[in-house]
Amino acid sequence: MTALTPAAAADRTGVSIDTLRYYEREGLIGPIRRSGGGRREYTEDDVFWIGLVTCFRDAGLGIADLREFVAILRAEHSPQERVVFLRERRAALEQRVTALRQAMQVLDEKIAYYS
């Protein structure tokens, strides 16, 4: 198994080292393995989780939402409970997309008006 340094993990995932530490402190990833000298060593599984958390953050989920999802996964809730959580967040995201499209339409109308 290949171990990545924090810098390499940050580079692979596109987040800062501070963000990696924050995600770990918040319990969103990890626990992260440590070397004999106490240095963090990230695995491919950790990189996957970091990517998932980053995707969810980009989708507008807050830290509280992410903590809830991680708790659902770690407590081994039923797959249906996981699906309910994800569908609820997807519906909220769809509402945001609709609102953004409407805002873009208004902006386009104003651009056309002032052009």
N, C-alpha and C positions, 0 to 999 in steps of 0.2 A: 504494500500500500504506500503510495506516494504521499509524503507530508509536505504541505506548503507553509512557507513562512507567512507571517501577517502581511508583509509587503506583497508577496506573490498572490496571496488570496485576495487582497484589495485590488491588485491589478487585474486578476481574472474576473472579478465580480463587478468592477467599476465603482466600488464604494471606497470610502477612505478607511484608514486603519481605525480612526476614532469611531466611525460608524460601526465597524466590526465589533469593537469593544462595547459600544452602546447596545447593539443587538444582543450580545452575550449577557451583559448586565441585566437587560430586560427579560431574559429568558426566551428570546425568540430564536436563538440558535444555541447549539451546544448541549451539554458542556463541551467545551473545546479541549481536546487532548493537550497535554503539556509534555515537553521533553524532560529529560533528566535534570536539565538546568533550569526548568521552570518556564521555558519559552513556549508560547502557543504554537501548535502545529495543526493546520487545517487539513481535513481530508476532502475527498471528492464529494462525500455526503454533505459535509459542511458547506461546500461551495454550492451544491444543489439548494440547500436550505436558504443560504444567503440570497441566491437568485429568486427563490420563491417569495421570501420576505420583501425583497426589493420590488418585485412585480406587484405584490399586493399594496405596497406603499405607493407605487406609481399609479395604482388604480384608485387611490384615495382612502384606503383603509388606514385607520389610526393605530397607534400603538395598543390601545385598549382592545380593538378588534383583533389585532394580531395575537395578543396575549390570550384572548378567548379562543381563537382558532388553535393555537398551540396546545392549550389546555384540553380542548376537545380531542386533539390527536393523541396527546400523551395519556389521557385517561381512558383511552380506547373506547370512546363512545361508538355507537353504531354508525355504520356508513350513512344511514339516513340522516342522522343528526349533523354530520359533516355536510351533506348535500343541502340541508335546510339552511345552515349557516352561509354556505357559498351562494345559494340562490338569493338569499336576502341581500347579500352584499352586491351581487350582480344586478339585482333590480335597482338598488340605490345608484349604482354606477350608470345604468341605463338612463335613469332620470337626469343625472349630471350631463350625460352626453346630449340628451334632448335639449337641456337648458343651454348648453354651449352652442349647439347648432342654431338655436333661436337667436342667441346673442350674435353669432357670426352673421346671420341673415340681416339683423339690424345694422351691424357695422357695414356690411356690403351695400345696403341701401343708402347709408349716409355717405359712403365713399362715392357711390354713383351720383348722389345728389350734389356733392361738393366738387365733383370732377368737371 
